[in-house]
Amino acid sequence: MSESIDDFPPGIGNPARNALHNAGYRRLADLVGVPTSDLAALHGVGPKALRLLTEALSTD
């Protein structure tokens, strides 16, 4: 079993992390310009993950 390494913010749960990986997002930079609605549509990405991702992208 290989583990993926990403730079998503701490606190992102495994369901959200897996959903992002399955959708082809491997790094935080991959999410730049992706509409929040697209991320919210991923099964496993909930309000907390969206908030953490949005905060991380706004400080980058």
PDB file of N, CA, C and O in Angstrom:
ATOM      1  N   MET A   1       0.851  -1.187   0.000  1.00  0.00           N
ATOM      2  CA  MET A   1       0.000   0.000   0.000  1.00  0.00           C
ATOM      3  C   MET A   1       0.887   1.238   0.000  1.00  0.00           C
ATOM      4  O   MET A   1       1.719   1.401   0.892  1.00  0.00           O
ATOM      5  N   SER A   2       0.719   2.108  -0.987  1.00  0.00           N
ATOM      6  CA  SER A   2       1.529   3.315  -1.042  1.00  0.00           C
ATOM      7  C   SER A   2       0.708   4.494  -0.557  1.00  0.00           C
ATOM      8  O   SER A   2      -0.485   4.601  -0.840  1.00  0.00           O
ATOM      9  N   GLU A   3       1.361   5.368   0.173  1.00  0.00           N
ATOM     10  CA  GLU A   3       0.690   6.543   0.684  1.00  0.00           C
ATOM     11  C   GLU A   3       1.021   7.729  -0.188  1.00  0.00           C
ATOM     12  O   GLU A   3       2.165   7.896  -0.609  1.00  0.00           O
ATOM     13  N   SER A   4       0.032   8.550  -0.460  1.00  0.00           N
ATOM     14  CA  SER A   4       0.245   9.750  -1.241  1.00  0.00           C
ATOM     15  C   SER A   4       0.728  10.857  -0.330  1.00  0.00           C
ATOM     16  O   SER A   4       0.317  10.966   0.825  1.00  0.00           O
ATOM     17  N   ILE A   5       1.590  11.656  -0.864  1.00  0.00           N
ATOM     18  CA  ILE A   5       2.044  12.824  -0.117  1.00  0.00           C
ATOM     19  C   ILE A   5       1.476  14.039  -0.816  1.00  0.00           C
ATOM     20  O   ILE A   5       1.633  14.197  -2.027  1.00  0.00           O
ATOM     21  N   ASP A   6       0.822  14.890  -0.063  1.00  0.00           N
ATOM     22  CA  ASP A   6       0.271  16.117  -0.608  1.00  0.00           C
ATOM     23  C   ASP A   6       0.530  17.239   0.375  1.00  0.00           C
ATOM     24  O   ASP A   6       1.040  17.011   1.472  1.00  0.00           O
ATOM     25  N   ASP A   7       0.181  18.431  -0.013  1.00  0.00           N
ATOM     26  CA  ASP A   7       0.369  19.572   0.881  1.00  0.00           C
ATOM     27  C   ASP A   7      -0.965  20.203   1.257  1.00  0.00           C
ATOM     28  O   ASP A   7      -1.046  21.400   1.535  1.00  0.00           O
ATOM     29  N   PHE A   8      -2.017  19.370   1.263  1.00  0.00           N
ATOM     30  CA  PHE A   8      -3.302  19.874   1.717  1.00  0.00           C
ATOM     31  C   PHE A   8      -3.180  20.220   3.202  1.00  0.00           C
ATOM     32  O   PHE A   8      -2.381  19.620   3.920  1.00  0.00           O
ATOM     33  N   PRO A   9      -3.976  21.192   3.658  1.00  0.00           N
ATOM     34  CA  PRO A   9      -3.824  21.646   5.043  1.00  0.00           C
ATOM     35  C   PRO A   9      -4.128  20.550   6.069  1.00  0.00           C
ATOM     36  O   PRO A   9      -4.942  19.660   5.823  1.00  0.00           O
ATOM     37  N   PRO A  10      -3.462  20.633   7.217  1.00  0.00           N
ATOM     38  CA  PRO A  10      -3.779  19.706   8.306  1.00  0.00           C
ATOM     39  C   PRO A  10      -5.254  19.875   8.687  1.00  0.00           C
ATOM     40  O   PRO A  10      -5.799  20.977   8.617  1.00  0.00           O
ATOM     41  N   GLY A  11      -5.870  18.805   9.078  1.00  0.00           N
ATOM     42  CA  GLY A  11      -7.272  18.868   9.464  1.00  0.00           C
ATOM     43  C   GLY A  11      -8.215  18.400   8.370  1.00  0.00           C
ATOM     44  O   GLY A  11      -9.388  18.125   8.622  1.00  0.00           O
ATOM     45  N   ILE A  12      -7.691  18.311   7.144  1.00  0.00           N
ATOM     46  CA  ILE A  12      -8.507  17.762   6.056  1.00  0.00           C
ATOM     47  C   ILE A  12      -8.637  16.269   6.332  1.00  0.00           C
ATOM     48  O   ILE A  12      -7.635  15.562   6.441  1.00  0.00           O
ATOM     49  N   GLY A  13      -9.845  15.804   6.442  1.00  0.00           N
ATOM     50  CA  GLY A  13     -10.063  14.397   6.772  1.00  0.00           C
ATOM     51  C   GLY A  13      -9.720  13.477   5.613  1.00  0.00           C
ATOM     52  O   GLY A  13      -9.605  13.907   4.465  1.00  0.00           O
ATOM     53  N   ASN A  14      -9.560  12.214   5.936  1.00  0.00           N
ATOM     54  CA  ASN A  14      -9.239  11.228   4.900  1.00  0.00           C
ATOM     55  C   ASN A  14     -10.301  11.125   3.806  1.00  0.00           C
ATOM     56  O   ASN A  14      -9.938  10.971   2.639  1.00  0.00           O
ATOM     57  N   PRO A  15     -11.603  11.202   4.127  1.00  0.00           N
ATOM     58  CA  PRO A  15     -12.584  11.151   3.034  1.00  0.00           C
ATOM     59  C   PRO A  15     -12.389  12.287   2.013  1.00  0.00           C
ATOM     60  O   PRO A  15     -12.479  12.070   0.805  1.00  0.00           O
ATOM     61  N   ALA A  16     -12.123  13.493   2.520  1.00  0.00           N
ATOM     62  CA  ALA A  16     -11.904  14.628   1.619  1.00  0.00           C
ATOM     63  C   ALA A  16     -10.599  14.463   0.852  1.00  0.00           C
ATOM     64  O   ALA A  16     -10.549  14.709  -0.353  1.00  0.00           O
ATOM     65  N   ARG A  17      -9.559  14.053   1.537  1.00  0.00           N
ATOM     66  CA  ARG A  17      -8.252  13.845   0.907  1.00  0.00           C
ATOM     67  C   ARG A  17      -8.366  12.793  -0.206  1.00  0.00           C
ATOM     68  O   ARG A  17      -7.834  12.980  -1.301  1.00  0.00           O
ATOM     69  N   ASN A  18      -9.054  11.702   0.080  1.00  0.00           N
ATOM     70  CA  ASN A  18      -9.246  10.648  -0.921  1.00  0.00           C
ATOM     71  C   ASN A  18     -10.073  11.146  -2.103  1.00  0.00           C
ATOM     72  O   ASN A  18      -9.771  10.829  -3.254  1.00  0.00           O
ATOM     73  N   ALA A  19     -11.110  11.922  -1.820  1.00  0.00           N
ATOM     74  CA  ALA A  19     -11.949  12.458  -2.894  1.00  0.00           C
ATOM     75  C   ALA A  19     -11.138  13.371  -3.802  1.00  0.00           C
ATOM     76  O   ALA A  19     -11.275  13.320  -5.024  1.00  0.00           O
ATOM     77  N   LEU A  20     -10.293  14.207  -3.204  1.00  0.00           N
ATOM     78  CA  LEU A  20      -9.446  15.102  -3.994  1.00  0.00           C
ATOM     79  C   LEU A  20      -8.467  14.303  -4.852  1.00  0.00           C
ATOM     80  O   LEU A  20      -8.297  14.579  -6.039  1.00  0.00           O
ATOM     81  N   HIS A  21      -7.830  13.316  -4.241  1.00  0.00           N
ATOM     82  CA  HIS A  21      -6.884  12.473  -4.991  1.00  0.00           C
ATOM     83  C   HIS A  21      -7.584  11.741  -6.135  1.00  0.00           C
ATOM     84  O   HIS A  21      -7.064  11.681  -7.249  1.00  0.00           O
ATOM     85  N   ASN A  22      -8.766  11.185  -5.857  1.00  0.00           N
ATOM     86  CA  ASN A  22      -9.507  10.451  -6.885  1.00  0.00           C
ATOM     87  C   ASN A  22      -9.937  11.348  -8.043  1.00  0.00           C
ATOM     88  O   ASN A  22     -10.102  10.885  -9.172  1.00  0.00           O
ATOM     89  N   ALA A  23     -10.117  12.640  -7.750  1.00  0.00           N
ATOM     90  CA  ALA A  23     -10.499  13.599  -8.789  1.00  0.00           C
ATOM     91  C   ALA A  23      -9.275  14.144  -9.530  1.00  0.00           C
ATOM     92  O   ALA A  23      -9.412  14.944 -10.456  1.00  0.00           O
ATOM     93  N   GLY A  24      -8.083  13.711  -9.122  1.00  0.00           N
ATOM     94  CA  GLY A  24      -6.872  14.122  -9.829  1.00  0.00           C
ATOM     95  C   GLY A  24      -6.125  15.277  -9.206  1.00  0.00           C
ATOM     96  O   GLY A  24      -5.137  15.753  -9.767  1.00  0.00           O
ATOM     97  N   TYR A  25      -6.581  15.739  -8.051  1.00  0.00           N
ATOM     98  CA  TYR A  25      -5.897  16.832  -7.363  1.00  0.00           C
ATOM     99  C   TYR A  25      -4.867  16.242  -6.415  1.00  0.00           C
ATOM    100  O   TYR A  25      -5.220  15.513  -5.489  1.00  0.00           O
ATOM    101  N   ARG A  26      -3.615  16.546  -6.636  1.00  0.00           N
ATOM    102  CA  ARG A  26      -2.536  15.969  -5.826  1.00  0.00           C
ATOM    103  C   ARG A  26      -1.880  16.970  -4.879  1.00  0.00           C
ATOM    104  O   ARG A  26      -1.308  16.598  -3.854  1.00  0.00           O
ATOM    105  N   ARG A  27      -1.976  18.252  -5.246  1.00  0.00           N
ATOM    106  CA  ARG A  27      -1.348  19.300  -4.444  1.00  0.00           C
ATOM    107  C   ARG A  27      -2.307  20.484  -4.325  1.00  0.00           C
ATOM    108  O   ARG A  27      -3.237  20.631  -5.117  1.00  0.00           O
ATOM    109  N   LEU A  28      -2.063  21.306  -3.338  1.00  0.00           N
ATOM    110  CA  LEU A  28      -2.896  22.482  -3.120  1.00  0.00           C
ATOM    111  C   LEU A  28      -2.916  23.361  -4.371  1.00  0.00           C
ATOM    112  O   LEU A  28      -3.956  23.918  -4.721  1.00  0.00           O
ATOM    113  N   ALA A  29      -1.780  23.487  -5.041  1.00  0.00           N
ATOM    114  CA  ALA A  29      -1.694  24.311  -6.246  1.00  0.00           C
ATOM    115  C   ALA A  29      -2.627  23.819  -7.347  1.00  0.00           C
ATOM    116  O   ALA A  29      -3.035  24.603  -8.204  1.00  0.00           O
ATOM    117  N   ASP A  30      -2.968  22.536  -7.337  1.00  0.00           N
ATOM    118  CA  ASP A  30      -3.891  21.992  -8.336  1.00  0.00           C
ATOM    119  C   ASP A  30      -5.295  22.568  -8.184  1.00  0.00           C
ATOM    120  O   ASP A  30      -6.099  22.505  -9.114  1.00  0.00           O
ATOM    121  N   LEU A  31      -5.586  23.124  -7.023  1.00  0.00           N
ATOM    122  CA  LEU A  31      -6.927  23.619  -6.738  1.00  0.00           C
ATOM    123  C   LEU A  31      -7.110  25.090  -7.095  1.00  0.00           C
ATOM    124  O   LEU A  31      -8.227  25.603  -7.039  1.00  0.00           O
ATOM    125  N   VAL A  32      -6.027  25.774  -7.462  1.00  0.00           N
ATOM    126  CA  VAL A  32      -6.118  27.187  -7.816  1.00  0.00           C
ATOM    127  C   VAL A  32      -7.036  27.327  -9.024  1.00  0.00           C
ATOM    128  O   VAL A  32      -6.822  26.691 -10.056  1.00  0.00           O
ATOM    129  N   GLY A  33      -8.051  28.155  -8.886  1.00  0.00           N
ATOM    130  CA  GLY A  33      -8.986  28.396  -9.977  1.00  0.00           C
ATOM    131  C   GLY A  33     -10.128  27.405 -10.071  1.00  0.00           C
ATOM    132  O   GLY A  33     -11.035  27.584 -10.884  1.00  0.00           O
ATOM    133  N   VAL A  34     -10.102  26.363  -9.255  1.00  0.00           N
ATOM    134  CA  VAL A  34     -11.198  25.385  -9.272  1.00  0.00           C
ATOM    135  C   VAL A  34     -12.360  25.971  -8.464  1.00  0.00           C
ATOM    136  O   VAL A  34     -12.180  26.347  -7.306  1.00  0.00           O
ATOM    137  N   PRO A  35     -13.535  26.049  -9.060  1.00  0.00           N
ATOM    138  CA  PRO A  35     -14.687  26.601  -8.316  1.00  0.00           C
ATOM    139  C   PRO A  35     -14.996  25.770  -7.068  1.00  0.00           C
ATOM    140  O   PRO A  35     -14.909  24.543  -7.077  1.00  0.00           O
ATOM    141  N   THR A  36     -15.355  26.469  -6.010  1.00  0.00           N
ATOM    142  CA  THR A  36     -15.727  25.810  -4.766  1.00  0.00           C
ATOM    143  C   THR A  36     -16.864  24.825  -4.990  1.00  0.00           C
ATOM    144  O   THR A  36     -16.924  23.774  -4.353  1.00  0.00           O
ATOM    145  N   SER A  37     -17.770  25.177  -5.905  1.00  0.00           N
ATOM    146  CA  SER A  37     -18.907  24.282  -6.174  1.00  0.00           C
ATOM    147  C   SER A  37     -18.432  22.948  -6.748  1.00  0.00           C
ATOM    148  O   SER A  37     -19.038  21.911  -6.479  1.00  0.00           O
ATOM    149  N   ASP A  38     -17.355  22.962  -7.534  1.00  0.00           N
ATOM    150  CA  ASP A  38     -16.808  21.714  -8.069  1.00  0.00           C
ATOM    151  C   ASP A  38     -16.241  20.847  -6.952  1.00  0.00           C
ATOM    152  O   ASP A  38     -16.434  19.631  -6.935  1.00  0.00           O
ATOM    153  N   LEU A  39     -15.544  21.482  -6.024  1.00  0.00           N
ATOM    154  CA  LEU A  39     -14.977  20.735  -4.895  1.00  0.00           C
ATOM    155  C   LEU A  39     -16.081  20.215  -3.986  1.00  0.00           C
ATOM    156  O   LEU A  39     -16.018  19.083  -3.505  1.00  0.00           O
ATOM    157  N   ALA A  40     -17.094  21.048  -3.752  1.00  0.00           N
ATOM    158  CA  ALA A  40     -18.208  20.654  -2.882  1.00  0.00           C
ATOM    159  C   ALA A  40     -18.980  19.469  -3.467  1.00  0.00           C
ATOM    160  O   ALA A  40     -19.605  18.708  -2.728  1.00  0.00           O
ATOM    161  N   ALA A  41     -18.937  19.316  -4.776  1.00  0.00           N
ATOM    162  CA  ALA A  41     -19.661  18.216  -5.427  1.00  0.00           C
ATOM    163  C   ALA A  41     -18.960  16.871  -5.235  1.00  0.00           C
ATOM    164  O   ALA A  41     -19.556  15.824  -5.492  1.00  0.00           O
ATOM    165  N   LEU A  42     -17.701  16.887  -4.787  1.00  0.00           N
ATOM    166  CA  LEU A  42     -16.971  15.639  -4.580  1.00  0.00           C
ATOM    167  C   LEU A  42     -17.464  14.962  -3.311  1.00  0.00           C
ATOM    168  O   LEU A  42     -17.530  15.583  -2.251  1.00  0.00           O
ATOM    169  N   HIS A  43     -17.808  13.692  -3.426  1.00  0.00           N
ATOM    170  CA  HIS A  43     -18.263  12.934  -2.269  1.00  0.00           C
ATOM    171  C   HIS A  43     -17.123  12.819  -1.266  1.00  0.00           C
ATOM    172  O   HIS A  43     -16.070  12.264  -1.579  1.00  0.00           O
ATOM    173  N   GLY A  44     -17.332  13.343  -0.061  1.00  0.00           N
ATOM    174  CA  GLY A  44     -16.309  13.303   0.976  1.00  0.00           C
ATOM    175  C   GLY A  44     -15.765  14.673   1.321  1.00  0.00           C
ATOM    176  O   GLY A  44     -15.119  14.853   2.354  1.00  0.00           O
ATOM    177  N   VAL A  45     -16.031  15.647   0.448  1.00  0.00           N
ATOM    178  CA  VAL A  45     -15.575  17.016   0.714  1.00  0.00           C
ATOM    179  C   VAL A  45     -16.746  17.792   1.300  1.00  0.00           C
ATOM    180  O   VAL A  45     -17.715  18.107   0.609  1.00  0.00           O
ATOM    181  N   GLY A  46     -16.632  18.091   2.582  1.00  0.00           N
ATOM    182  CA  GLY A  46     -17.702  18.798   3.275  1.00  0.00           C
ATOM    183  C   GLY A  46     -17.325  20.219   3.615  1.00  0.00           C
ATOM    184  O   GLY A  46     -16.292  20.717   3.169  1.00  0.00           O
ATOM    185  N   PRO A  47     -18.161  20.877   4.404  1.00  0.00           N
ATOM    186  CA  PRO A  47     -17.940  22.279   4.753  1.00  0.00           C
ATOM    187  C   PRO A  47     -16.592  22.547   5.434  1.00  0.00           C
ATOM    188  O   PRO A  47     -15.941  23.549   5.140  1.00  0.00           O
ATOM    189  N   LYS A  48     -16.181  21.672   6.324  1.00  0.00           N
ATOM    190  CA  LYS A  48     -14.911  21.889   7.017  1.00  0.00           C
ATOM    191  C   LYS A  48     -13.738  21.826   6.034  1.00  0.00           C
ATOM    192  O   LYS A  48     -12.853  22.682   6.065  1.00  0.00           O
ATOM    193  N   ALA A  49     -13.733  20.822   5.171  1.00  0.00           N
ATOM    194  CA  ALA A  49     -12.654  20.700   4.186  1.00  0.00           C
ATOM    195  C   ALA A  49     -12.653  21.902   3.253  1.00  0.00           C
ATOM    196  O   ALA A  49     -11.591  22.437   2.935  1.00  0.00           O
ATOM    197  N   LEU A  50     -13.822  22.329   2.815  1.00  0.00           N
ATOM    198  CA  LEU A  50     -13.904  23.498   1.938  1.00  0.00           C
ATOM    199  C   LEU A  50     -13.344  24.735   2.618  1.00  0.00           C
ATOM    200  O   LEU A  50     -12.615  25.512   2.002  1.00  0.00           O
ATOM    201  N   ARG A  51     -13.682  24.920   3.884  1.00  0.00           N
ATOM    202  CA  ARG A  51     -13.185  26.082   4.629  1.00  0.00           C
ATOM    203  C   ARG A  51     -11.669  26.031   4.741  1.00  0.00           C
ATOM    204  O   ARG A  51     -10.993  27.031   4.496  1.00  0.00           O
ATOM    205  N   LEU A  52     -11.129  24.871   5.110  1.00  0.00           N
ATOM    206  CA  LEU A  52      -9.684  24.741   5.268  1.00  0.00           C
ATOM    207  C   LEU A  52      -8.956  24.949   3.939  1.00  0.00           C
ATOM    208  O   LEU A  52      -7.910  25.598   3.896  1.00  0.00           O
ATOM    209  N   LEU A  53      -9.498  24.408   2.874  1.00  0.00           N
ATOM    210  CA  LEU A  53      -8.877  24.576   1.562  1.00  0.00           C
ATOM    211  C   LEU A  53      -8.932  26.035   1.110  1.00  0.00           C
ATOM    212  O   LEU A  53      -7.950  26.567   0.593  1.00  0.00           O
ATOM    213  N   THR A  54     -10.073  26.671   1.305  1.00  0.00           N
ATOM    214  CA  THR A  54     -10.228  28.073   0.926  1.00  0.00           C
ATOM    215  C   THR A  54      -9.252  28.958   1.702  1.00  0.00           C
ATOM    216  O   THR A  54      -8.626  29.851   1.130  1.00  0.00           O
ATOM    217  N   GLU A  55      -9.125  28.706   3.000  1.00  0.00           N
ATOM    218  CA  GLU A  55      -8.186  29.472   3.825  1.00  0.00           C
ATOM    219  C   GLU A  55      -6.753  29.254   3.355  1.00  0.00           C
ATOM    220  O   GLU A  55      -5.977  30.204   3.255  1.00  0.00           O
ATOM    221  N   ALA A  56      -6.407  28.013   3.070  1.00  0.00           N
ATOM    222  CA  ALA A  56      -5.036  27.702   2.636  1.00  0.00           C
ATOM    223  C   ALA A  56      -4.732  28.351   1.289  1.00  0.00           C
ATOM    224  O   ALA A  56      -3.621  28.832   1.068  1.00  0.00           O
ATOM    225  N   LEU A  57      -5.707  28.367   0.395  1.00  0.00           N
ATOM    226  CA  LEU A  57      -5.486  28.973  -0.915  1.00  0.00           C
ATOM    227  C   LEU A  57      -5.398  30.482  -0.832  1.00  0.00           C
ATOM    228  O   LEU A  57      -4.697  31.103  -1.631  1.00  0.00           O
ATOM    229  N   SER A  58      -6.092  31.082   0.112  1.00  0.00           N
ATOM    230  CA  SER A  58      -6.074  32.540   0.223  1.00  0.00           C
ATOM    231  C   SER A  58      -4.784  33.052   0.860  1.00  0.00           C
ATOM    232  O   SER A  58      -4.446  34.226   0.710  1.00  0.00           O
ATOM    233  N   THR A  59      -4.064  32.185   1.567  1.00  0.00           N
ATOM    234  CA  THR A  59      -2.806  32.608   2.184  1.00  0.00           C
ATOM    235  C   THR A  59      -1.611  32.273   1.320  1.00  0.00           C
ATOM    236  O   THR A  59      -0.485  32.665   1.624  1.00  0.00           O
ATOM    237  N   ASP A  60      -1.856  31.552   0.249  1.00  0.00           N
ATOM    238  CA  ASP A  60      -0.752  31.149  -0.626  1.00  0.00           C
ATOM    239  C   ASP A  60      -0.301  32.276  -1.513  1.00  0.00           C
ATOM    240  O   ASP A  60       0.621  32.103  -2.310  1.00  0.00           O
TER     241      ASP A  60
END
